[in-house]
Amino acid sequence: MTSGGQIGLSAQDLRALGATVTDVLCVIDREAGGQANLEAEGLKLHPLFTMSELQQAAAE
């Protein structure tokens, strides 16, 4: 995930259909502002990994 734009749009679509969307899951958070963008939409991000974690693991 980069900016979280598509996740935000999908959450809006689901909410328009009556779903309650509060949390989202992604595999890799690229740490490029997406988490803040999602928080502004009322969404809590749960990444499996962050880019900095992967870079640190690659350096070891």
Contacts in CASP RR format, 6 or more apart in sequence:
PFRMAT RR
TARGET T0000
AUTHOR 0000-0000-0000
METHOD contacts of the structure
MODEL  1
MTSGGQIGLSAQDLRALGATVTDVLCVIDREAGGQANLEAEGLKLHPLFT
MSELQQAAAE
1 7 0 8 1.000
1 26 0 8 1.000
1 28 0 8 1.000
1 29 0 8 1.000
1 30 0 8 1.000
1 34 0 8 1.000
1 45 0 8 1.000
1 47 0 8 1.000
2 30 0 8 1.000
2 32 0 8 1.000
2 33 0 8 1.000
2 34 0 8 1.000
3 32 0 8 1.000
3 33 0 8 1.000
3 34 0 8 1.000
3 37 0 8 1.000
4 33 0 8 1.000
4 34 0 8 1.000
4 37 0 8 1.000
4 38 0 8 1.000
5 34 0 8 1.000
5 37 0 8 1.000
7 24 0 8 1.000
7 26 0 8 1.000
7 38 0 8 1.000
7 43 0 8 1.000
8 37 0 8 1.000
8 38 0 8 1.000
8 41 0 8 1.000
8 43 0 8 1.000
11 21 0 8 1.000
11 24 0 8 1.000
11 41 0 8 1.000
11 43 0 8 1.000
12 41 0 8 1.000
14 21 0 8 1.000
15 21 0 8 1.000
21 43 0 8 1.000
22 42 0 8 1.000
22 43 0 8 1.000
22 44 0 8 1.000
23 43 0 8 1.000
23 44 0 8 1.000
23 45 0 8 1.000
23 46 0 8 1.000
24 38 0 8 1.000
24 43 0 8 1.000
24 44 0 8 1.000
24 45 0 8 1.000
24 46 0 8 1.000
25 46 0 8 1.000
25 47 0 8 1.000
25 48 0 8 1.000
26 45 0 8 1.000
26 46 0 8 1.000
26 47 0 8 1.000
26 48 0 8 1.000
27 47 0 8 1.000
27 48 0 8 1.000
27 49 0 8 1.000
28 47 0 8 1.000
28 48 0 8 1.000
28 49 0 8 1.000
28 50 0 8 1.000
28 51 0 8 1.000
28 54 0 8 1.000
29 35 0 8 1.000
29 45 0 8 1.000
29 47 0 8 1.000
29 49 0 8 1.000
29 50 0 8 1.000
29 51 0 8 1.000
30 51 0 8 1.000
31 50 0 8 1.000
31 51 0 8 1.000
31 52 0 8 1.000
34 45 0 8 1.000
35 45 0 8 1.000
38 44 0 8 1.000
38 45 0 8 1.000
39 45 0 8 1.000
END
